[in-house]
Amino acid sequence: MGDPNAPAPGRTPSGAVTARREMRDHPAMDPITSIDRYVPDYTHACEVCGTTPVVAGMKAERLVYLATMCGPCLWSEPKALDPATWNEQPPA
Ligand SMILES: [Zn+2]
């Protein structure tokens, strides 16, 4: 279609992108960063204050993270007592 921005065959427009790929080979380093959303787990009690539920993390509908603490203890945020607030994005 004559796109002037298309890279010419056999040439790489930028070789700097490939270096970052190695970082993605270690998904287990910080599982929290790969959580889609938080869900309440009522089968466990917070190890600090005994409150239920504790915080669990879901990724692609699978449980990938289970905290031993409730929302307020995990995030030091009293408002986190309500699981409905767990997936709200904090104001930037
Ligand atoms: Zn707690």
PDB file of the backbone (N, CA, C, O) and the ligand in Angstrom, with CONECT records:
HET     ZN  A 101       1
ATOM      1  N   MET A   1       0.821  -1.207   0.000  1.00  0.00           N
ATOM      2  CA  MET A   1       0.000   0.000   0.000  1.00  0.00           C
ATOM      3  C   MET A   1       0.850   1.249   0.000  1.00  0.00           C
ATOM      4  O   MET A   1       0.326   2.362   0.029  1.00  0.00           O
ATOM      5  N   GLY A   2       2.170   1.071  -0.033  1.00  0.00           N
ATOM      6  CA  GLY A   2       3.048   2.217  -0.091  1.00  0.00           C
ATOM      7  C   GLY A   2       3.188   2.934   1.241  1.00  0.00           C
ATOM      8  O   GLY A   2       3.320   4.158   1.278  1.00  0.00           O
ATOM      9  N   ASP A   3       3.161   2.183   2.332  1.00  0.00           N
ATOM     10  CA  ASP A   3       3.317   2.814   3.648  1.00  0.00           C
ATOM     11  C   ASP A   3       4.746   3.324   3.813  1.00  0.00           C
ATOM     12  O   ASP A   3       5.687   2.531   3.806  1.00  0.00           O
ATOM     13  N   PRO A   4       4.916   4.609   3.958  1.00  0.00           N
ATOM     14  CA  PRO A   4       6.285   5.157   4.061  1.00  0.00           C
ATOM     15  C   PRO A   4       6.966   4.778   5.372  1.00  0.00           C
ATOM     16  O   PRO A   4       8.190   4.868   5.469  1.00  0.00           O
ATOM     17  N   ASN A   5       6.189   4.347   6.406  1.00  0.00           N
ATOM     18  CA  ASN A   5       6.787   4.008   7.695  1.00  0.00           C
ATOM     19  C   ASN A   5       7.177   2.532   7.807  1.00  0.00           C
ATOM     20  O   ASN A   5       7.811   2.131   8.783  1.00  0.00           O
ATOM     21  N   ALA A   6       6.804   1.731   6.821  1.00  0.00           N
ATOM     22  CA  ALA A   6       7.135   0.321   6.876  1.00  0.00           C
ATOM     23  C   ALA A   6       8.640   0.129   6.753  1.00  0.00           C
ATOM     24  O   ALA A   6       9.279   0.747   5.902  1.00  0.00           O
ATOM     25  N   PRO A   7       9.211  -0.733   7.606  1.00  0.00           N
ATOM     26  CA  PRO A   7      10.662  -0.961   7.516  1.00  0.00           C
ATOM     27  C   PRO A   7      11.014  -1.689   6.234  1.00  0.00           C
ATOM     28  O   PRO A   7      10.266  -2.546   5.764  1.00  0.00           O
ATOM     29  N   ALA A   8      12.124  -1.349   5.695  1.00  0.00           N
ATOM     30  CA  ALA A   8      12.557  -2.014   4.470  1.00  0.00           C
ATOM     31  C   ALA A   8      12.895  -3.464   4.770  1.00  0.00           C
ATOM     32  O   ALA A   8      13.387  -3.763   5.859  1.00  0.00           O
ATOM     33  N   PRO A   9      12.649  -4.367   3.843  1.00  0.00           N
ATOM     34  CA  PRO A   9      12.945  -5.794   4.060  1.00  0.00           C
ATOM     35  C   PRO A   9      14.411  -6.002   4.408  1.00  0.00           C
ATOM     36  O   PRO A   9      15.302  -5.425   3.783  1.00  0.00           O
ATOM     37  N   GLY A  10      14.647  -6.839   5.417  1.00  0.00           N
ATOM     38  CA  GLY A  10      16.019  -7.161   5.769  1.00  0.00           C
ATOM     39  C   GLY A  10      16.661  -6.140   6.690  1.00  0.00           C
ATOM     40  O   GLY A  10      17.836  -6.276   7.033  1.00  0.00           O
ATOM     41  N   ARG A  11      15.926  -5.133   7.094  1.00  0.00           N
ATOM     42  CA  ARG A  11      16.522  -4.137   7.981  1.00  0.00           C
ATOM     43  C   ARG A  11      15.717  -4.059   9.275  1.00  0.00           C
ATOM     44  O   ARG A  11      14.489  -4.150   9.256  1.00  0.00           O
ATOM     45  N   THR A  12      16.387  -3.896  10.354  1.00  0.00           N
ATOM     46  CA  THR A  12      15.719  -3.765  11.639  1.00  0.00           C
ATOM     47  C   THR A  12      15.641  -2.288  12.017  1.00  0.00           C
ATOM     48  O   THR A  12      16.671  -1.625  12.147  1.00  0.00           O
ATOM     49  N   PRO A  13      14.437  -1.775  12.191  1.00  0.00           N
ATOM     50  CA  PRO A  13      14.295  -0.346  12.505  1.00  0.00           C
ATOM     51  C   PRO A  13      14.924   0.015  13.847  1.00  0.00           C
ATOM     52  O   PRO A  13      15.502   1.091  13.996  1.00  0.00           O
ATOM     53  N   SER A  14      14.812  -0.879  14.818  1.00  0.00           N
ATOM     54  CA  SER A  14      15.404  -0.607  16.127  1.00  0.00           C
ATOM     55  C   SER A  14      15.794  -1.913  16.786  1.00  0.00           C
ATOM     56  O   SER A  14      14.960  -2.801  16.958  1.00  0.00           O
ATOM     57  N   GLY A  15      17.054  -2.032  17.154  1.00  0.00           N
ATOM     58  CA  GLY A  15      17.503  -3.271  17.772  1.00  0.00           C
ATOM     59  C   GLY A  15      17.456  -3.221  19.286  1.00  0.00           C
ATOM     60  O   GLY A  15      17.870  -4.171  19.950  1.00  0.00           O
ATOM     61  N   ALA A  16      16.955  -2.126  19.842  1.00  0.00           N
ATOM     62  CA  ALA A  16      17.015  -1.942  21.294  1.00  0.00           C
ATOM     63  C   ALA A  16      15.917  -2.696  22.025  1.00  0.00           C
ATOM     64  O   ALA A  16      15.993  -2.865  23.242  1.00  0.00           O
ATOM     65  N   VAL A  17      14.911  -3.146  21.317  1.00  0.00           N
ATOM     66  CA  VAL A  17      13.746  -3.732  21.975  1.00  0.00           C
ATOM     67  C   VAL A  17      14.022  -5.129  22.510  1.00  0.00           C
ATOM     68  O   VAL A  17      13.469  -5.522  23.537  1.00  0.00           O
ATOM     69  N   THR A  18      14.864  -5.872  21.828  1.00  0.00           N
ATOM     70  CA  THR A  18      15.035  -7.276  22.158  1.00  0.00           C
ATOM     71  C   THR A  18      15.702  -7.487  23.513  1.00  0.00           C
ATOM     72  O   THR A  18      15.537  -8.551  24.109  1.00  0.00           O
ATOM     73  N   ALA A  19      16.429  -6.536  24.005  1.00  0.00           N
ATOM     74  CA  ALA A  19      17.170  -6.711  25.246  1.00  0.00           C
ATOM     75  C   ALA A  19      16.258  -6.888  26.449  1.00  0.00           C
ATOM     76  O   ALA A  19      16.668  -7.476  27.450  1.00  0.00           O
ATOM     77  N   ARG A  20      15.035  -6.392  26.369  1.00  0.00           N
ATOM     78  CA  ARG A  20      14.142  -6.457  27.520  1.00  0.00           C
ATOM     79  C   ARG A  20      13.465  -7.811  27.668  1.00  0.00           C
ATOM     80  O   ARG A  20      12.850  -8.085  28.698  1.00  0.00           O
ATOM     81  N   ARG A  21      13.567  -8.647  26.670  1.00  0.00           N
ATOM     82  CA  ARG A  21      12.823  -9.890  26.692  1.00  0.00           C
ATOM     83  C   ARG A  21      13.266 -10.807  27.832  1.00  0.00           C
ATOM     84  O   ARG A  21      12.454 -11.573  28.351  1.00  0.00           O
ATOM     85  N   GLU A  22      14.527 -10.745  28.226  1.00  0.00           N
ATOM     86  CA  GLU A  22      15.023 -11.627  29.279  1.00  0.00           C
ATOM     87  C   GLU A  22      14.307 -11.398  30.601  1.00  0.00           C
ATOM     88  O   GLU A  22      14.177 -12.322  31.404  1.00  0.00           O
ATOM     89  N   MET A  23      13.851 -10.198  30.829  1.00  0.00           N
ATOM     90  CA  MET A  23      13.159  -9.892  32.076  1.00  0.00           C
ATOM     91  C   MET A  23      11.900 -10.743  32.229  1.00  0.00           C
ATOM     92  O   MET A  23      11.495 -11.060  33.347  1.00  0.00           O
ATOM     93  N   ARG A  24      11.299 -11.102  31.136  1.00  0.00           N
ATOM     94  CA  ARG A  24      10.027 -11.822  31.197  1.00  0.00           C
ATOM     95  C   ARG A  24      10.220 -13.308  31.423  1.00  0.00           C
ATOM     96  O   ARG A  24       9.239 -14.044  31.523  1.00  0.00           O
ATOM     97  N   ASP A  25      11.457 -13.766  31.505  1.00  0.00           N
ATOM     98  CA  ASP A  25      11.708 -15.180  31.741  1.00  0.00           C
ATOM     99  C   ASP A  25      11.645 -15.532  33.218  1.00  0.00           C
ATOM    100  O   ASP A  25      11.856 -16.686  33.592  1.00  0.00           O
ATOM    101  N   HIS A  26      11.359 -14.550  34.057  1.00  0.00           N
ATOM    102  CA  HIS A  26      11.323 -14.795  35.498  1.00  0.00           C
ATOM    103  C   HIS A  26       9.994 -14.349  36.093  1.00  0.00           C
ATOM    104  O   HIS A  26       9.959 -13.432  36.914  1.00  0.00           O
ATOM    105  N   PRO A  27       8.912 -14.985  35.691  1.00  0.00           N
ATOM    106  CA  PRO A  27       7.593 -14.556  36.167  1.00  0.00           C
ATOM    107  C   PRO A  27       7.393 -14.809  37.657  1.00  0.00           C
ATOM    108  O   PRO A  27       6.499 -14.223  38.269  1.00  0.00           O
ATOM    109  N   ALA A  28       8.218 -15.680  38.250  1.00  0.00           N
ATOM    110  CA  ALA A  28       8.001 -16.037  39.650  1.00  0.00           C
ATOM    111  C   ALA A  28       8.683 -15.060  40.606  1.00  0.00           C
ATOM    112  O   ALA A  28       8.501 -15.150  41.820  1.00  0.00           O
ATOM    113  N   MET A  29       9.451 -14.149  40.076  1.00  0.00           N
ATOM    114  CA  MET A  29      10.189 -13.245  40.951  1.00  0.00           C
ATOM    115  C   MET A  29       9.262 -12.401  41.813  1.00  0.00           C
ATOM    116  O   MET A  29       9.502 -12.232  43.008  1.00  0.00           O
ATOM    117  N   ASP A  30       8.220 -11.880  41.218  1.00  0.00           N
ATOM    118  CA  ASP A  30       7.286 -11.059  41.973  1.00  0.00           C
ATOM    119  C   ASP A  30       5.871 -11.353  41.484  1.00  0.00           C
ATOM    120  O   ASP A  30       5.360 -10.669  40.597  1.00  0.00           O
ATOM    121  N   PRO A  31       5.243 -12.369  42.062  1.00  0.00           N
ATOM    122  CA  PRO A  31       3.931 -12.800  41.560  1.00  0.00           C
ATOM    123  C   PRO A  31       2.865 -11.729  41.695  1.00  0.00           C
ATOM    124  O   PRO A  31       1.873 -11.739  40.965  1.00  0.00           O
ATOM    125  N   ILE A  32       3.060 -10.815  42.615  1.00  0.00           N
ATOM    126  CA  ILE A  32       2.034  -9.800  42.836  1.00  0.00           C
ATOM    127  C   ILE A  32       1.843  -8.935  41.601  1.00  0.00           C
ATOM    128  O   ILE A  32       0.737  -8.475  41.318  1.00  0.00           O
ATOM    129  N   THR A  33       2.920  -8.719  40.875  1.00  0.00           N
ATOM    130  CA  THR A  33       2.815  -7.837  39.715  1.00  0.00           C
ATOM    131  C   THR A  33       2.035  -8.472  38.580  1.00  0.00           C
ATOM    132  O   THR A  33       1.628  -7.783  37.645  1.00  0.00           O
ATOM    133  N   SER A  34       1.819  -9.797  38.650  1.00  0.00           N
ATOM    134  CA  SER A  34       1.127 -10.454  37.548  1.00  0.00           C
ATOM    135  C   SER A  34      -0.301 -10.835  37.924  1.00  0.00           C
ATOM    136  O   SER A  34      -0.935 -11.634  37.235  1.00  0.00           O
ATOM    137  N   ILE A  35      -0.801 -10.274  39.000  1.00  0.00           N
ATOM    138  CA  ILE A  35      -2.161 -10.592  39.438  1.00  0.00           C
ATOM    139  C   ILE A  35      -3.168  -9.729  38.682  1.00  0.00           C
ATOM    140  O   ILE A  35      -3.012  -8.515  38.553  1.00  0.00           O
ATOM    141  N   ASP A  36      -4.199 -10.399  38.193  1.00  0.00           N
ATOM    142  CA  ASP A  36      -5.248  -9.669  37.469  1.00  0.00           C
ATOM    143  C   ASP A  36      -6.162  -8.920  38.438  1.00  0.00           C
ATOM    144  O   ASP A  36      -6.496  -7.753  38.229  1.00  0.00           O
ATOM    145  N   ARG A  37      -6.558  -9.621  39.504  1.00  0.00           N
ATOM    146  CA  ARG A  37      -7.462  -8.988  40.453  1.00  0.00           C
ATOM    147  C   ARG A  37      -7.371  -9.701  41.790  1.00  0.00           C
ATOM    148  O   ARG A  37      -6.916 -10.843  41.861  1.00  0.00           O
ATOM    149  N   TYR A  38      -7.797  -9.041  42.832  1.00  0.00           N
ATOM    150  CA  TYR A  38      -7.791  -9.629  44.162  1.00  0.00           C
ATOM    151  C   TYR A  38      -9.184 -10.118  44.516  1.00  0.00           C
ATOM    152  O   TYR A  38     -10.192  -9.497  44.178  1.00  0.00           O
ATOM    153  N   VAL A  39      -9.211 -11.256  45.213  1.00  0.00           N
ATOM    154  CA  VAL A  39     -10.483 -11.809  45.648  1.00  0.00           C
ATOM    155  C   VAL A  39     -10.381 -12.169  47.133  1.00  0.00           C
ATOM    156  O   VAL A  39      -9.293 -12.485  47.615  1.00  0.00           O
ATOM    157  N   PRO A  40     -11.491 -12.126  47.857  1.00  0.00           N
ATOM    158  CA  PRO A  40     -11.462 -12.491  49.268  1.00  0.00           C
ATOM    159  C   PRO A  40     -11.433 -14.001  49.460  1.00  0.00           C
ATOM    160  O   PRO A  40     -12.142 -14.734  48.772  1.00  0.00           O
ATOM    161  N   ASP A  41     -10.611 -14.462  50.397  1.00  0.00           N
ATOM    162  CA  ASP A  41     -10.570 -15.887  50.727  1.00  0.00           C
ATOM    163  C   ASP A  41     -11.079 -16.047  52.156  1.00  0.00           C
ATOM    164  O   ASP A  41     -10.388 -15.708  53.118  1.00  0.00           O
ATOM    165  N   TYR A  42     -12.285 -16.562  52.276  1.00  0.00           N
ATOM    166  CA  TYR A  42     -12.924 -16.665  53.584  1.00  0.00           C
ATOM    167  C   TYR A  42     -12.535 -17.931  54.339  1.00  0.00           C
ATOM    168  O   TYR A  42     -12.990 -18.154  55.460  1.00  0.00           O
ATOM    169  N   THR A  43     -11.696 -18.756  53.728  1.00  0.00           N
ATOM    170  CA  THR A  43     -11.316 -19.996  54.388  1.00  0.00           C
ATOM    171  C   THR A  43     -10.069 -19.821  55.245  1.00  0.00           C
ATOM    172  O   THR A  43      -9.661 -20.743  55.951  1.00  0.00           O
ATOM    173  N   HIS A  44      -9.465 -18.640  55.184  1.00  0.00           N
ATOM    174  CA  HIS A  44      -8.295 -18.370  56.001  1.00  0.00           C
ATOM    175  C   HIS A  44      -8.535 -17.107  56.824  1.00  0.00           C
ATOM    176  O   HIS A  44      -9.308 -16.230  56.438  1.00  0.00           O
ATOM    177  N   ALA A  45      -7.849 -17.036  57.974  1.00  0.00           N
ATOM    178  CA  ALA A  45      -7.943 -15.847  58.803  1.00  0.00           C
ATOM    179  C   ALA A  45      -6.606 -15.134  58.827  1.00  0.00           C
ATOM    180  O   ALA A  45      -5.550 -15.761  58.746  1.00  0.00           O
ATOM    181  N   CYS A  46      -6.664 -13.824  58.937  1.00  0.00           N
ATOM    182  CA  CYS A  46      -5.450 -13.013  58.972  1.00  0.00           C
ATOM    183  C   CYS A  46      -4.550 -13.423  60.132  1.00  0.00           C
ATOM    184  O   CYS A  46      -5.013 -13.556  61.265  1.00  0.00           O
ATOM    185  N   GLU A  47      -3.273 -13.621  59.850  1.00  0.00           N
ATOM    186  CA  GLU A  47      -2.357 -14.064  60.895  1.00  0.00           C
ATOM    187  C   GLU A  47      -2.028 -12.939  61.868  1.00  0.00           C
ATOM    188  O   GLU A  47      -1.493 -13.181  62.950  1.00  0.00           O
ATOM    189  N   VAL A  48      -2.344 -11.731  61.485  1.00  0.00           N
ATOM    190  CA  VAL A  48      -2.046 -10.600  62.348  1.00  0.00           C
ATOM    191  C   VAL A  48      -3.214 -10.277  63.275  1.00  0.00           C
ATOM    192  O   VAL A  48      -3.032 -10.145  64.485  1.00  0.00           O
ATOM    193  N   CYS A  49      -4.424 -10.149  62.704  1.00  0.00           N
ATOM    194  CA  CYS A  49      -5.561  -9.704  63.489  1.00  0.00           C
ATOM    195  C   CYS A  49      -6.709 -10.696  63.523  1.00  0.00           C
ATOM    196  O   CYS A  49      -7.698 -10.471  64.220  1.00  0.00           O
ATOM    197  N   GLY A  50      -6.593 -11.804  62.774  1.00  0.00           N
ATOM    198  CA  GLY A  50      -7.623 -12.832  62.827  1.00  0.00           C
ATOM    199  C   GLY A  50      -8.852 -12.546  61.995  1.00  0.00           C
ATOM    200  O   GLY A  50      -9.827 -13.296  62.041  1.00  0.00           O
ATOM    201  N   THR A  51      -8.814 -11.476  61.240  1.00  0.00           N
ATOM    202  CA  THR A  51      -9.960 -11.120  60.410  1.00  0.00           C
ATOM    203  C   THR A  51     -10.067 -12.030  59.189  1.00  0.00           C
ATOM    204  O   THR A  51      -9.053 -12.475  58.653  1.00  0.00           O
ATOM    205  N   THR A  52     -11.275 -12.301  58.757  1.00  0.00           N
ATOM    206  CA  THR A  52     -11.492 -12.902  57.445  1.00  0.00           C
ATOM    207  C   THR A  52     -12.277 -11.898  56.601  1.00  0.00           C
ATOM    208  O   THR A  52     -13.033 -11.106  57.164  1.00  0.00           O
ATOM    209  N   PRO A  53     -12.132 -11.900  55.306  1.00  0.00           N
ATOM    210  CA  PRO A  53     -11.268 -12.804  54.543  1.00  0.00           C
ATOM    211  C   PRO A  53      -9.829 -12.294  54.462  1.00  0.00           C
ATOM    212  O   PRO A  53      -9.535 -11.148  54.802  1.00  0.00           O
ATOM    213  N   VAL A  54      -8.943 -13.179  54.002  1.00  0.00           N
ATOM    214  CA  VAL A  54      -7.602 -12.750  53.655  1.00  0.00           C
ATOM    215  C   VAL A  54      -7.581 -12.448  52.162  1.00  0.00           C
ATOM    216  O   VAL A  54      -8.544 -12.725  51.447  1.00  0.00           O
ATOM    217  N   VAL A  55      -6.490 -11.889  51.709  1.00  0.00           N
ATOM    218  CA  VAL A  55      -6.391 -11.474  50.312  1.00  0.00           C
ATOM    219  C   VAL A  55      -5.832 -12.605  49.456  1.00  0.00           C
ATOM    220  O   VAL A  55      -4.794 -13.186  49.773  1.00  0.00           O
ATOM    221  N   ALA A  56      -6.526 -12.904  48.382  1.00  0.00           N
ATOM    222  CA  ALA A  56      -6.030 -13.863  47.396  1.00  0.00           C
ATOM    223  C   ALA A  56      -5.943 -13.160  46.052  1.00  0.00           C
ATOM    224  O   ALA A  56      -6.692 -12.221  45.782  1.00  0.00           O
ATOM    225  N   GLY A  57      -5.032 -13.617  45.219  1.00  0.00           N
ATOM    226  CA  GLY A  57      -4.848 -12.984  43.919  1.00  0.00           C
ATOM    227  C   GLY A  57      -5.160 -13.952  42.794  1.00  0.00           C
ATOM    228  O   GLY A  57      -4.756 -15.114  42.820  1.00  0.00           O
ATOM    229  N   MET A  58      -5.886 -13.450  41.809  1.00  0.00           N
ATOM    230  CA  MET A  58      -6.264 -14.277  40.668  1.00  0.00           C
ATOM    231  C   MET A  58      -5.547 -13.806  39.411  1.00  0.00           C
ATOM    232  O   MET A  58      -5.386 -12.608  39.177  1.00  0.00           O
ATOM    233  N   LYS A  59      -5.123 -14.775  38.610  1.00  0.00           N
ATOM    234  CA  LYS A  59      -4.545 -14.484  37.304  1.00  0.00           C
ATOM    235  C   LYS A  59      -5.144 -15.465  36.320  1.00  0.00           C
ATOM    236  O   LYS A  59      -4.989 -16.677  36.468  1.00  0.00           O
ATOM    237  N   ALA A  60      -5.826 -14.944  35.316  1.00  0.00           N
ATOM    238  CA  ALA A  60      -6.464 -15.793  34.309  1.00  0.00           C
ATOM    239  C   ALA A  60      -7.369 -16.826  34.983  1.00  0.00           C
ATOM    240  O   ALA A  60      -7.359 -18.003  34.621  1.00  0.00           O
ATOM    241  N   GLU A  61      -8.159 -16.368  35.975  1.00  0.00           N
ATOM    242  CA  GLU A  61      -9.131 -17.210  36.677  1.00  0.00           C
ATOM    243  C   GLU A  61      -8.484 -18.333  37.477  1.00  0.00           C
ATOM    244  O   GLU A  61      -9.139 -19.313  37.833  1.00  0.00           O
ATOM    245  N   ARG A  62      -7.185 -18.179  37.757  1.00  0.00           N
ATOM    246  CA  ARG A  62      -6.532 -19.156  38.621  1.00  0.00           C
ATOM    247  C   ARG A  62      -5.976 -18.446  39.846  1.00  0.00           C
ATOM    248  O   ARG A  62      -5.539 -17.298  39.769  1.00  0.00           O
ATOM    249  N   LEU A  63      -5.998 -19.148  40.982  1.00  0.00           N
ATOM    250  CA  LEU A  63      -5.434 -18.589  42.194  1.00  0.00           C
ATOM    251  C   LEU A  63      -3.918 -18.649  42.124  1.00  0.00           C
ATOM    252  O   LEU A  63      -3.335 -19.733  42.085  1.00  0.00           O
ATOM    253  N   VAL A  64      -3.281 -17.488  42.110  1.00  0.00           N
ATOM    254  CA  VAL A  64      -1.827 -17.465  41.973  1.00  0.00           C
ATOM    255  C   VAL A  64      -1.162 -16.865  43.207  1.00  0.00           C
ATOM    256  O   VAL A  64       0.062 -16.888  43.339  1.00  0.00           O
ATOM    257  N   TYR A  65      -1.984 -16.328  44.109  1.00  0.00           N
ATOM    258  CA  TYR A  65      -1.399 -15.680  45.271  1.00  0.00           C
ATOM    259  C   TYR A  65      -2.373 -15.769  46.429  1.00  0.00           C
ATOM    260  O   TYR A  65      -3.564 -15.496  46.277  1.00  0.00           O
ATOM    261  N   LEU A  66      -1.849 -16.158  47.605  1.00  0.00           N
ATOM    262  CA  LEU A  66      -2.701 -16.188  48.785  1.00  0.00           C
ATOM    263  C   LEU A  66      -1.946 -15.540  49.933  1.00  0.00           C
ATOM    264  O   LEU A  66      -0.921 -16.042  50.393  1.00  0.00           O
ATOM    265  N   ALA A  67      -2.477 -14.422  50.377  1.00  0.00           N
ATOM    266  CA  ALA A  67      -1.831 -13.712  51.467  1.00  0.00           C
ATOM    267  C   ALA A  67      -2.219 -14.365  52.789  1.00  0.00           C
ATOM    268  O   ALA A  67      -3.254 -15.024  52.891  1.00  0.00           O
ATOM    269  N   THR A  68      -1.377 -14.174  53.789  1.00  0.00           N
ATOM    270  CA  THR A  68      -1.726 -14.650  55.120  1.00  0.00           C
ATOM    271  C   THR A  68      -2.311 -13.511  55.935  1.00  0.00           C
ATOM    272  O   THR A  68      -2.497 -13.627  57.147  1.00  0.00           O
ATOM    273  N   MET A  69      -2.595 -12.422  55.262  1.00  0.00           N
ATOM    274  CA  MET A  69      -3.119 -11.251  55.950  1.00  0.00           C
ATOM    275  C   MET A  69      -4.360 -10.718  55.245  1.00  0.00           C
ATOM    276  O   MET A  69      -4.567 -10.928  54.050  1.00  0.00           O
ATOM    277  N   CYS A  70      -5.179 -10.017  56.035  1.00  0.00           N
ATOM    278  CA  CYS A  70      -6.357  -9.376  55.463  1.00  0.00           C
ATOM    279  C   CYS A  70      -5.944  -8.094  54.733  1.00  0.00           C
ATOM    280  O   CYS A  70      -4.780  -7.693  54.767  1.00  0.00           O
ATOM    281  N   GLY A  71      -6.896  -7.474  54.089  1.00  0.00           N
ATOM    282  CA  GLY A  71      -6.600  -6.272  53.314  1.00  0.00           C
ATOM    283  C   GLY A  71      -5.944  -5.170  54.117  1.00  0.00           C
ATOM    284  O   GLY A  71      -4.893  -4.670  53.718  1.00  0.00           O
ATOM    285  N   PRO A  72      -6.537  -4.769  55.250  1.00  0.00           N
ATOM    286  CA  PRO A  72      -5.966  -3.666  56.038  1.00  0.00           C
ATOM    287  C   PRO A  72      -4.543  -3.960  56.520  1.00  0.00           C
ATOM    288  O   PRO A  72      -3.713  -3.052  56.566  1.00  0.00           O
ATOM    289  N   CYS A  73      -4.245  -5.226  56.883  1.00  0.00           N
ATOM    290  CA  CYS A  73      -2.906  -5.554  57.356  1.00  0.00           C
ATOM    291  C   CYS A  73      -1.916  -5.640  56.191  1.00  0.00           C
ATOM    292  O   CYS A  73      -0.761  -5.232  56.314  1.00  0.00           O
ATOM    293  N   LEU A  74      -2.379  -6.171  55.070  1.00  0.00           N
ATOM    294  CA  LEU A  74      -1.496  -6.347  53.925  1.00  0.00           C
ATOM    295  C   LEU A  74      -1.092  -5.012  53.321  1.00  0.00           C
ATOM    296  O   LEU A  74       0.066  -4.813  52.955  1.00  0.00           O
ATOM    297  N   TRP A  75      -2.051  -4.097  53.217  1.00  0.00           N
ATOM    298  CA  TRP A  75      -1.775  -2.832  52.540  1.00  0.00           C
ATOM    299  C   TRP A  75      -1.672  -1.646  53.488  1.00  0.00           C
ATOM    300  O   TRP A  75      -1.448  -0.512  53.063  1.00  0.00           O
ATOM    301  N   SER A  76      -1.841  -1.929  54.805  1.00  0.00           N
ATOM    302  CA  SER A  76      -1.838  -0.832  55.779  1.00  0.00           C
ATOM    303  C   SER A  76      -2.863   0.236  55.395  1.00  0.00           C
ATOM    304  O   SER A  76      -2.615   1.438  55.496  1.00  0.00           O
ATOM    305  N   GLU A  77      -4.001  -0.243  54.960  1.00  0.00           N
ATOM    306  CA  GLU A  77      -5.054   0.665  54.500  1.00  0.00           C
ATOM    307  C   GLU A  77      -6.377   0.233  55.138  1.00  0.00           C
ATOM    308  O   GLU A  77      -6.957  -0.768  54.718  1.00  0.00           O
ATOM    309  N   PRO A  78      -6.861   0.963  56.136  1.00  0.00           N
ATOM    310  CA  PRO A  78      -8.098   0.581  56.832  1.00  0.00           C
ATOM    311  C   PRO A  78      -9.273   0.389  55.886  1.00  0.00           C
ATOM    312  O   PRO A  78     -10.140  -0.450  56.130  1.00  0.00           O
ATOM    313  N   LYS A  79      -9.303   1.150  54.826  1.00  0.00           N
ATOM    314  CA  LYS A  79     -10.397   1.057  53.865  1.00  0.00           C
ATOM    315  C   LYS A  79     -10.436  -0.314  53.187  1.00  0.00           C
ATOM    316  O   LYS A  79     -11.473  -0.729  52.670  1.00  0.00           O
ATOM    317  N   ALA A  80      -9.292  -1.017  53.194  1.00  0.00           N
ATOM    318  CA  ALA A  80      -9.190  -2.313  52.528  1.00  0.00           C
ATOM    319  C   ALA A  80      -9.927  -3.416  53.280  1.00  0.00           C
ATOM    320  O   ALA A  80      -9.873  -4.578  52.878  1.00  0.00           O
ATOM    321  N   LEU A  81     -10.615  -3.064  54.369  1.00  0.00           N
ATOM    322  CA  LEU A  81     -11.433  -4.047  55.064  1.00  0.00           C
ATOM    323  C   LEU A  81     -12.534  -4.547  54.138  1.00  0.00           C
ATOM    324  O   LEU A  81     -13.004  -5.676  54.280  1.00  0.00           O
ATOM    325  N   ASP A  82     -12.933  -3.730  53.213  1.00  0.00           N
ATOM    326  CA  ASP A  82     -13.982  -4.084  52.262  1.00  0.00           C
ATOM    327  C   ASP A  82     -13.358  -4.635  50.977  1.00  0.00           C
ATOM    328  O   ASP A  82     -12.693  -3.895  50.252  1.00  0.00           O
ATOM    329  N   PRO A  83     -13.564  -5.923  50.685  1.00  0.00           N
ATOM    330  CA  PRO A  83     -12.971  -6.511  49.471  1.00  0.00           C
ATOM    331  C   PRO A  83     -13.361  -5.783  48.195  1.00  0.00           C
ATOM    332  O   PRO A  83     -12.670  -5.877  47.181  1.00  0.00           O
ATOM    333  N   ALA A  84     -14.473  -5.055  48.249  1.00  0.00           N
ATOM    334  CA  ALA A  84     -14.917  -4.338  47.057  1.00  0.00           C
ATOM    335  C   ALA A  84     -13.929  -3.248  46.650  1.00  0.00           C
ATOM    336  O   ALA A  84     -13.948  -2.780  45.512  1.00  0.00           O
ATOM    337  N   THR A  85     -13.063  -2.845  47.586  1.00  0.00           N
ATOM    338  CA  THR A  85     -12.100  -1.781  47.277  1.00  0.00           C
ATOM    339  C   THR A  85     -10.784  -2.337  46.746  1.00  0.00           C
ATOM    340  O   THR A  85      -9.933  -1.578  46.284  1.00  0.00           O
ATOM    341  N   TRP A  86     -10.612  -3.639  46.806  1.00  0.00           N
ATOM    342  CA  TRP A  86      -9.300  -4.215  46.499  1.00  0.00           C
ATOM    343  C   TRP A  86      -8.875  -4.030  45.059  1.00  0.00           C
ATOM    344  O   TRP A  86      -7.680  -3.969  44.772  1.00  0.00           O
ATOM    345  N   ASN A  87      -9.814  -3.941  44.162  1.00  0.00           N
ATOM    346  CA  ASN A  87      -9.459  -3.852  42.755  1.00  0.00           C
ATOM    347  C   ASN A  87      -9.605  -2.445  42.197  1.00  0.00           C
ATOM    348  O   ASN A  87      -9.525  -2.218  40.990  1.00  0.00           O
ATOM    349  N   GLU A  88      -9.820  -1.515  43.107  1.00  0.00           N
ATOM    350  CA  GLU A  88      -9.858  -0.116  42.661  1.00  0.00           C
ATOM    351  C   GLU A  88      -8.440   0.359  42.426  1.00  0.00           C
ATOM    352  O   GLU A  88      -7.523   0.023  43.175  1.00  0.00           O
ATOM    353  N   GLN A  89      -8.274   1.137  41.385  1.00  0.00           N
ATOM    354  CA  GLN A  89      -6.959   1.693  41.117  1.00  0.00           C
ATOM    355  C   GLN A  89      -6.746   2.904  42.022  1.00  0.00           C
ATOM    356  O   GLN A  89      -7.589   3.801  42.061  1.00  0.00           O
ATOM    357  N   PRO A  90      -5.646   2.938  42.739  1.00  0.00           N
ATOM    358  CA  PRO A  90      -5.373   4.106  43.563  1.00  0.00           C
ATOM    359  C   PRO A  90      -5.183   5.340  42.685  1.00  0.00           C
ATOM    360  O   PRO A  90      -4.629   5.251  41.589  1.00  0.00           O
ATOM    361  N   PRO A  91      -5.642   6.484  43.171  1.00  0.00           N
ATOM    362  CA  PRO A  91      -5.454   7.702  42.375  1.00  0.00           C
ATOM    363  C   PRO A  91      -3.984   7.969  42.104  1.00  0.00           C
ATOM    364  O   PRO A  91      -3.157   7.902  43.014  1.00  0.00           O
ATOM    365  N   ALA A  92      -3.670   8.260  40.895  1.00  0.00           N
ATOM    366  CA  ALA A  92      -2.261   8.441  40.498  1.00  0.00           C
ATOM    367  C   ALA A  92      -1.701   9.729  41.088  1.00  0.00           C
ATOM    368  O   ALA A  92      -0.534  10.053  40.867  1.00  0.00           O
TER     369      ALA A  92
HETATM  370 ZN    ZN A 101      -5.422  -8.391  59.507  1.00  0.00          ZN2+
END
